[in-house]
């Protein structure tokens, strides 16, 4: 059990340690405690070493002694002999100075006293508290090894230990007792001198001891619950990583995560000793378990991390192409200047490398000297300050197809370098340092939304930082179907498959939009779900209806009161559709020149709306983006003047402008941007009365995906409305109103094992729910019958349709399932039954309404 500086700095923290060690003893384990120096003491010792005057060194030693005296006083302990001896040694070293031992050896011996003092104090406290604890000198156990190209500084101040299981050490400790305390950060080299283990030394010491003793596990106790999917101080929604293999954890640690030093994992791999990261103040939290590679696991990005202060060195020369020895000459210059290269990118005439400040002393003199030497063989360009953004996960190459929207986030920034690791564990972008703080939360959100970060797998991804530590959250209420489980199970037993809609949820979503958004008219896009009960409920809530076909207009006419506002927004429809809608008194939206050019009599004397293309599209998939030149929707802005001229000639009055860029948008600023763009265009058309900013309000689907902040949307819209009060504001949400209100119930038909894959067949398929096959939509899938059983099996959830694309969910972790279990597919109230088909001549799913 390793405890860091803040964990050993106060009496309450030592009382925590006492309880934790006692709990491990109660499990029947022998315990070795590894401690860091008290927080701030290592820095104080370094400052002591920097003092040139003996008097100031002695004062610094006395201040360090006082700090430990104060903690002893809080513990109500007399000065133990072991601690007194260490303080006496420190005072002697401070008084003597470095002349006898040499500066580096003396500094190592002085700085080692931080851990020597804290461990002596800890042994006294634990023993006094009734837990007999033996003090062990780490230098008698950890032997530093000599490395090639090692200078005296790294030999003494950044040493390494070759830790192999040592049965003799285990036996020696077993003969002494049950609980031991020792030091992190220090070891001894072959000449008998004290050496330091450098950055992360205490974590590494714990791992060395874990390997030597072939421990049951190594526990790193710190001030956070473990490793997270991103820096939680920048991304509060970052998820706890509950399980990692050694390689993944090392990549995450080495690419920016500070909770664990990457060096501490290497000693544990060969003896296969697991490592657990835990929160000293919240020991009940599960933490992060790191061990050998997990076999049954879907490929997933596990974390995204950043490193600042990166310097790029770009070297270009036409003469390097196929030139034997060129790279050897170049890299020899980095060796000469003591610089360690991190990332490498190469082309026919260019090699670019990155220098990480955590591994290099990067000052202007060193870089100038390096550039001067490199200039003798190539052109040199130094690019700084940069930041490295790294995505880590096993099987990275198999996930590249899921990363296209993530990579699009880099499109607006300068990307200086891209590196994909040879071990298939990471993918790194190097960008300007000043953009990385804003970029990280956006990228994390995109990874969750695209399913590249499989936060649905509860065995790997734990709760978010904000949930664990009580940060204010814009979270979602529990799904309605959790409380309705008994009724849903009964409905599925009667007949399957079935869509079930909760009208209360529909009404709640409608009211939330009316309360929080300064919108003058809300229209429900009924293509999302045209069930009569839903249409009636929304009409009762004051919404109008937006239709895209004669059939939808007919459904509305048959279902809701005649005075319900209606809007007809067809696309590439025949002339008769427009004519019939206008004759029925419905306002029509046009999105092309052709109708106005060719159908003169159709629009004459009518009010119309125009849908314009603002030149870009948004959404989680190409097939839900409805803006830009690759989309069939909208009138291009460069044709708007011609359209206005034709409308004026036809005596058609343009009363509204409309734009809709795509679906599944979770950026609160999006609709205000569309609103402002439409308003600026409308100022050129004096007859415009309203602006329709479309819909596309995103609905979170993946666990951990933050819901749309309606308060932020409303505030942004209100700000624009103050500038353009002359225009009414319309909006036409569809999926947002009904998606979460619906579930699809199905029953398990068969199970099949095939190679390393397990298939779970259900009686619903792509004929009932085509969204996953059509545009990679992700829906939560649960075994409703075994909802509270542990999810231990990994399934491909498939339907009965004779198509390879009939997959409702890939790599879903569910309880071990059986035939006739009820499976629930969530968030299917929108674009579910309305997009179903009779393919394979299989019948439709019945629709049930709960009101």
N, C-alpha and C positions, 0 to 999 in steps of 0.2 A: 504494500500500500504506500503510494507516494503522495506526499502533501507539499504543496508549494508555499511560497513566502507568505502570502496573505492568510493561508490556512494554519500557519504556526505563529502568527504575530500577536494573538491576544488570548486571554484566558478562555473566553467562550469558544474560540476555535479549538483550543486544546481539549476542552470538554467534549466537543464534537468528535475529535479524534479518539478520545477515550471510549466513547460510546460505539464508534464504528469498529475499532479494534476488538472491543469486547464482543460485539455481535459476530465477528468472524471467528473468534475463539469459541463462541457458543455453537458454531457450525462444526466444530471439531478440527479447525485448521490451525496450524502454526503460522504466525504472522511476523513478517519482517517489514518494519516501517522505514521508509526512506524519506528524509526531510530536506528541504531547502533551507537557506538562511532566512531569518526573520526579514519581512519585507523592508527594503531600504538598506539593509546591512551590507549586502554585496557592493552597492554603490558607495557606501561609506568606506568600505575596505579599499576599493579602487582609489578613492580620494586620498586615503592614508598613504597608499603607495606612490601617489603623485606628489606628495609633499616633500620638498627638499630639506626643510629644517626639522631637526630632531624634536624640538619643542612642539611644533605643530603636529608631528606624527604622534607624539605622546598624548596630546590633547584629543586627537581623533580616537586613539585607543581607549581613552577614559570615557569618551562619549558613547562608544560602542558598549563598554562594560556597564555604563549607567542604564542603557536601554534594556539590557538583560536583567539588571538588578530590579528595574521597575516591574518587569513581567514576573520575576520571582516573588516580588512583594504582592502583586495581584493574586498570585497562586498561593500566597501565605506559606511559602517554603523558605527554609534556611538555605544558604549557599551550599550546594553539594560540592564535595571534593573534586569531582570530575570537571565541573564547570569552572571552579576556581583555578584548577590546573591549566585549563585552556586559556582563561583570561590572563593568567601569568605568562604563558608562552607568547600570547599576542603582545603584551606589554613589552616583553624582552625583544621581540622582533622589531617593534616600532622604535624602540630605543637604539637598537643595534644598527638598523638600516641595512642596505643591500651590499655593503662592501665585501663581506665575507662570503656570502652565498652567490653573489652575482645578481644583477637586477631582475632577470626573469625568474630564476629559481626562488628568490626571496619573495617576489610578488605572488607567485603561485602558492607559497607556504602561507603568506599573510592572508590571501583571499580564501584559502581553504578553511579559515577559522569561522567563517559565517556558518557553515554547516556543522563544523565541530562543536560550536557553541550551542546551536539550536538543538542538536541531537542529545548533547549532555543534559541540557535543560529538560528536554522531553522525557528522557529516561527517568529523571528524578520525579517529574510530575506524574507520569503513568504509574511508577512504582509506589509513590506516596498515595495514589488514588486506589490502590489495591490490585493493580495489574502488574505483577512482577515483570520487569522489562530489562533485558540485558543490552548494554551498550556495545556495539560492534564498530571497530574501525574499518571503514570501507577500504582503506589503503592496504589492509591485510588480505583483502579478498579480490580486489580489482587490480590486475596487472596490465599496465599500458604497454602497447606494442610499438615498435619502430616501423615507420612507413617510408617507402621510397620518396625521394625529393622532399623530405621533411626538414625544415630548418629548426633552429633552436626555439623560436617563438611558438610554432605550432606543436613542437614536441612537448613543451611545458604548459602551454596555455590552451591547447585545443587537441588533447590526446584522444586516442581511441583504444578500446579494449577488445580483445578477441575472446568473447565469452562463450565457452562450451560447457555443457552440463558437467558438474563436478561433484560426484557422489561423496568425495571426502569432505568437501565443505558442508554438504547437507548433513552428513553424520556428525561433524564437529559442532554445528549449531544445535542439532537435535540433542546432543549431550549436555548443552548448556541451559536449555529451557524451552519455553513455548512462544514467547514474545520477544522480539529484538527491535532495536532501533539503530539506524546507521545514517550515513551522510550521502546525499547526492552530490554530483559535481566534481568529486575528487577521486584520485587513484594514485598508484605508485609505479614509477618506471624502473627499469632494470638496475639502474645505479642507486636505487633507494630514495630518489627524490620525490617529493609530492608534486603531482601534476593535476591540472584542471581539465575538465572534459569539454569546455567551451559552451557555446550557446545550446540551450536545451539540455544542459548537463545532468540536471536532476531527473528529468524524464528518462534520459538515456541510462543513468545509473540504475534506476528501477528495472529497466529492461535487461540490463546486464545481470543483475541479481536474479531476475526471473528466469533467465536462460541458464545461469550457473546452477540454480537450485531446481531447475525444471518444475517451476511452480505450477500450482493449479491454475492460477491466473495472476496477471499484474493489474493492479487498479491504480489509475491516475486520478487523484482527487483534486478538483480545481473549483473555480467559481462559476462554471457553466455546466449544463447537463450533458454535454458531449459535443460531437461535431454536428454542424448544421449544413443545410444545402447551400447556404450563403452566409456572409457575415450578418448575424441577426441585428446588429446595431444599425446596419444600412437597410436590411430587408426584414422587417418584423415578422413577415409571413414565412420566413425561412423555416424549414421543417427539420426536426431532429432526425439524424441518421442513426437508426437503431442497430444496424448491422453493416459492417464493411469487411472486405478482405484486406490483408496486409498491403497489397499493392495499391488498391484504391485509396486507402487511408494515407499511405505515404505520398501519393500524388496530391491529394487534397492538402496535406500538411506542407508539402514543398512548394505549392503554388499559391500560398497566401494564408491558409488557416493558421491561427496562432495558438490554438488550444493544445497542440501536440507538436513536438519537434520530430521531423521526419527521420532523424537518425535513430530514434528509440525503437523503431519497428524492425529494423534489420536483424538484431540479435534474436528476436523471438520466432523468426520464420522457421529455421531448421528444427528447433525443438518443439515447434507448433504450440507455443504457449500463448493463450489468448490474452488480449489487453482490453481493459474496460475503463472508459472515461466516465467519471461520476462527479456530481455536484456536492461539495462538502456540506453546504447549507440545506440541500434538498436531496438527502440520500434515498428518499422513496422513489425518485425519478429513475427510469430504467437505464438511462445513459446510452453510450455507444459501445457496442461489442465488436471488437476487431479480431479476426482470426483467419484461418485458411479460407481459400476461395469457396464461395457458395455455389453449388452446382445448379440447383433448381431455382433459377432466377431469370426474369425477363431482362433483356438489355435496357439500361436506363442511365441517363445522366444522373449522377449522385449529387454533384455539387458544382457550383460556379463560384470561382474565387478570383481575386484581383491582387496584383502586386504593383505598388507604385515605385517611382524612382528608377525605373528601368532606363538604361542607356543602350541605344543601338549604334553599332559601328558597321557602316556599309562600305564595302571594299569592291571596287570595280576596275577591271582591266580586260581589254580585249585579248591580251596575251595569256590569260589564265585558261582559255578554252583548250582542253585536253593537254595542258602543259604539265608534264610530270614534275612533282615536287612543289608546285605553286602553293597548294594549301599547307603543306608542311612548313614552308617558309613563313607563311602568314601566321599560322598558329604558334610558331616558335616565338613570335614577337609577344603574343599574349603571355606565354610562359615566362619570357624574360622579364616582363613587368609585373609578374605575380597576379595575373588576372584569370579568373575562372569563367569560361564561356557557358552560357545557359542554352538559349535557343539558337538554332542554326537554320538559315534559309539560303538556298543556292539557285543560281541560274547559269546560263552559259558564260556570262561575263561578269557576274556579281555574286559575292558571298556577303550575307548580312548576319551578324550575330548579336545577341543581347547579353548585357552584363547586369547581373542582379546585385543591388547594393548590400543585401544581407550576406553575400559571399565574397564581396570585394570592397576594398577601400577606394572609392571612386572620387578623387578630387581632380581639380582642373589640371594640376601638374602631371598627375599620372596619365590622364587622357591625352594631354598635349604631347607628352613623351611618346606614348604609344602611337599617336597619329603621325608624329614625325618619323618614326621608324617604318611604319607601314607605307608612308608616302614614297619610300624608296622603290617599292615594287608595285604600287597600285594607287588609284585615286581613292581618297578616304573622305567619308562624310559621317560626322557624329550627330545623331538625332536624340535629343533629350529636352525636357523630361517626358518619358513615356510610361505607360502602364500596360501590364499584361493581363488579359482577361482569359481565364482558362476554364473550360468545361471538362469535368472528370467523370468517367464512367467506364465500366468494362464493356467491351464490344462497341467502341465508339463508331467504327466504320459502318456497322450495320444500322446505325441510327441517322446517318447523314441525310437520308430522304426526309426525316422529320424536322430537320433544322433549317429549312429554307426560309421560314418566316423569322426565325431567330437571327439568321445571317442578314436578313433584310434590315434589321435594326442597325447594323454597322454601315448601311449604305449612305447615311448622312454624315459619317465621320471619316477622317483620314485613317485608313488602316495601313500601317507601315510594314506589317509582317504577319504571316499566317504560318502556324506550325502544327503538324499533326504527329503525335509521338509514334515511334516505331513499335512500342509495346501495346498500341491500340487502346490506350487508357486516357488520353487527353487530346484536346483541340484548343489551340491558343491563338488569340488575336492580340497584336500589339497596336495600341492606339495612343493618341495624345493623352497625357495624364489628366488634363483638366476636364475631360468628358466622362471619366470612368465612374464617378460617384452617382451621376444621374443615370448612366447606362446600366449599371448593375441591377437595380430593381426592375427595370424594363425587361432585361434579358431573363431574369429569374421567372417573371410572370409569363413570358412567352414559352419558356421551357415547360412550365406546368400546363399551359393551355394547349400546346401541341402534343402533349403526351410523351415528349422526349424525357421528361422527368416523371417517372411513374409513381406519383404520390398516392395513387390508389392502392398500392401494395403496402398494407399496414404492417407487414412483418419487417419491412425495410425502412419505411418513413414514419416517424412518430409525430407527435403534436408539433404545432408551430411554436416559435419563440414567444409570440404574443399570448398564446394560450397557456404556456407553461409559466410565464413570469408576469401574467396579468397586465400586459400592455393593452391599452384601449384598442378594441378591434371593431372593424366594420364587418362583423361576421354575419353568417346566415343563421336563421332559426332552424331547429331540427326539421327534417322533411315531414310533411303531414302523414305520409304513409307509415311512418314508424308507429304512430298511435293507432292507425287503422289496420294494423297487421292481422288481428283475428278475422275481421270482416273480409279482408283481401284474400286470406287463405281459403275462406269459405267460398268466395266468388270463383276462385281458381279451381276448387274441387268440383264445383257445379259444371264449369265449362272452361275450356282453354283452347287457344289464347284469347285474352280479353284486354281491351283498353279500359282503364278506369280513370275518370276525371273527378277532381275535387273542386266543386263550384266555389267553395269558400276561399280557396287559394286564388282563383281567378278574380273574385271580387276584391280581395286584399291587394293584389297587384294593381288593379285598376285604380283603387283608392290611393295607393301610394304614389302613383303617377300624378293624379289630380291634385294631391296635397303638396307635392314637392316641386312640381315643375310649373313655371309660369306660362302654360300653354292654353291658348284660347279654344282650340278644338283638338280632341283626341279621336282618331279613327282607327278601329281595329282592322288590321289586314287579315281578312277572313281566310285567305289561303292557308294560314297557319293551322286553323282548326275551324271547320264550318258546322260543327255539331249544333243543332238548334238550341239546346239548353245553354250552351256557352254564349251564343249570339244574343239570346234573350237576357241573360244575366248582364252582359256588357252594355246592352242598350239601356237596361234599368240603371246602370251606373253612369249613364250620361254619355257614352261613347257613340260616335258615328261608325259607319261601316265603309271600308275601302275594299273594292272588288276589282278583279282583273279579267273576268269573263262573264258572258251572259248567264251561265249557270249560277255563278255566285250572286249576280244581281237578282236572279229568280229566287234563290234560297233566302236572301235578305227580304225580298218582297213578301214571301210566304211566312216569315218568322217574326219579324220585329215590326213595331208600329210604323205607319207610313210616314210620320214626321221625323223619323230617325235620319240624320244627315248621311248622305251617301256620296261616295267619290268613285269614279270609274277610271282605272289606270291600266289600260291594256298595253300590250307590246307586240308589234308586228301582227296585229289583228286585222281581220277583213273589214272593209268599209261598213258593212252592215252592223257590226258590233257597235261602232261609234254612233251610227245613225239611230239605232234602236235605243241606246242609252240616252242620247240627247232628247229624243222624242218622249222618253219616260221622265224627263225633267232631272236627270242626273248630271252633275258636273263631270266633265270629261277632261282627262290629262292626255296631252299629245307629246311624243318624244322624238319626232322626226319631221323633216321637211316634206316628205312624200305626201302625207294626208293633206297638208295645206296647199301643196302645189297641184295635186291631181283631183281632189274631191271638193271642188269649188262650192257646190251647193250644200254640202253636208254641214259645214260649220258657220255658214253665213247667219249673222245676227245672234250668235250664241256666245255666252261667256265660256272661256276655256282656261285650263291650267297648262303650263308647259314644264316638262321635266327636262332639266339641263344636266349635262355631264360636266362636272367640275374638274375632270382630268385625272382623277386618281380613284383607287378603290381600296376598301378595307375589309378585313374579315380573316377567319382562321384558315380558309382554303380558297383556292382560285375560283371554285364554283359558287362561292357565296359573295364574291366581290362584284359589285354592280356599277363600277365607275372605271374610267380610263378607256383608252382606245381599243383594248382587247375585249371590252364588254359590249354586249348588244344594246344596252340600255342608254337612254338619254340623248338629248340634242347637243352636238358639239357646240362649244361657246362661239367658235368662229362662224357658225351658221345662224346664230341667234338674231343678228340684225336682219338677215334675209327673211327669217320666220316672222319677225315683228312686221316687216314691210308687207308680207303676204297676208297676215292676219288683218292688218289695217285695210288692205284692199278688199278683203272678203267681209268686212264689217264684223269680224269676230273680235271680241274684247278679251285681252289677256288679263285675268283677274288674279292669277296665282302663279308663283314659281315653285318648282319642286326639285329636290335633289335627294338621292339615296345612294350612298357609296358602298354599302355592304352590310352583312349581318355579323352578329357576335362581337360587337365593339364594346370594350370595357374602359375605354379612355374617356373620362368625364368631359374633357374639353372638346371632343369631336363635334358634338351637335352645335355648340356655340360657334365653332369655326365655320361650319356649313351655313349657319344662320347669318353670320356676318358677310360671307361671300355672296349669298343670295340677296341680301339687303343692298349690297353695293351694286349688284347687277340690276335690281329692281328700280333703282333710282333713274335708270335710263328708260324705264317703261312706265309712264304716268298712270296707267290704268290698273297696276298691280295693287291688290288689296291684302293678300295674305302670302305668307311664305311657309312652305311645307318642307320641313327638314327631315322627312322620312322616318325610318325606324332603325332597326338593327341593334337595339339595346341588348347588350350581351347578357347571357345567363351562365353563371359558373357551372362547370360540369365536373372538372377534376377536383379531387379533394385538395384543399389548400388554396384553390383559386379564389381570389378575393372578388366578392360581388361588386356590381356596379354601384358606385357611390352616387345615389340620386340627389343627395343634398348638394354635392359638388356640381352635378349636371345642372340643377336648378339655379345655383348661384351664377354659373357661367352664362346661362341663357338670360337671366335677369339683367346681367351687365350689358349684353348686346341689346336687349329690349329697351333699355333706357336711352340708347343712342338712336334706335329706329322705332319710336313708339307708333308711327303711322301705319305699321303693318301688323296684321293679326298673325299669330304664330300657330301653325298646325303641326301635328306630329302623328305618325301612323305606325305605332308599335304592333307587332304581331306575336312573335315567339316569346317575348318578355312576359306577356300577359298569361300565356297558357302552358308554356313548356313544363314548368315545375308542377303544374296542376295535374299532369297526366303520368300514369305508369302503364307499362305493358306487362301483363302477367302471362307466364308460360310454364309448362311443366317439362321436367326432364324426361326424355324418351330413351336415350341410350348413352353409354359411356364407352370410350374406346381408347386403348393405348396403342401408340404407333411410334416406334423408335423412342426418342426422348420426349415425345409430345403426348398430351392427354386431351382428348376431345370430350366436351360435354354437349350432347345434343338436346335441343329443346323443340317444342312443337310450334314456335314462332320463328319466322325466317325473314329474309330480305323482302319477301312479298308483303310482309306486315310492316317492317321498319327498314327502309332503304337507306337512311342517312349514313350509317357506317360504311356501306359499300359505295355510296355515291360520292361522299366527300370526307371520308375518314372521320366522321363525327364520333365522339367518345361519349358513351352513356355509362353511368354507374350500373353495375349488375350485382345483385345480391341473391343469395339463397334464402328466400323468405322463410322456408320451413326450418332452416338451421341458422337463423339470423345471429344467434348469440353463441354459436359454436366457434372454436378457433379456425381461422382460415389457413389451412395447412397444405392445400392442393393448388397446383397451377393448371388452369384449364384454358383451352381455346373453346369459346362458347359459339356453337354453330347451329344453324337451322336445317330444315328438311328439304330445302330447295336444291335442285340438281345443278348447282353452280359453285365453282371454287370461291367466288366472292361472297357466298352466303355465310359470312362470319359477323356475328353481333358484337364480339369482344375478344381481342387477343390477349393472351397472357394475364388472365384474371385469377387472382388468388381468392379461393372460396373454400368453405368447409368441404370435407369429403362428402360428395353428393351421391344420391341414389335415384333410381327411376321413380317418377311421380313426385319428386320434390318440386316445390313451387319456386320458380325463378322470377324475380322482379327486375325489370329494366326501367330505370328512372329517367325523368326529364323527357318524357315522350309525348307530352301533351301538344307539342307543335310539330307539324310536318311528319306525323306518324301515320295515322289512318288515312289522312287526306292524300298521301303519296303511295298508298298501298295498291297492289295490283292482283289480278287473278292468275299470275304466272304459275305454271305447272298445274293450273286448274285447282289450286288450293284455295279454300274459301277465306273470306276476310275474318279478322278478329272482331268479335262483338264489342260494342261500346256500352259502358255502364257509367252512369252519372251519380255521384254522391252529392247530395244537397242537404 
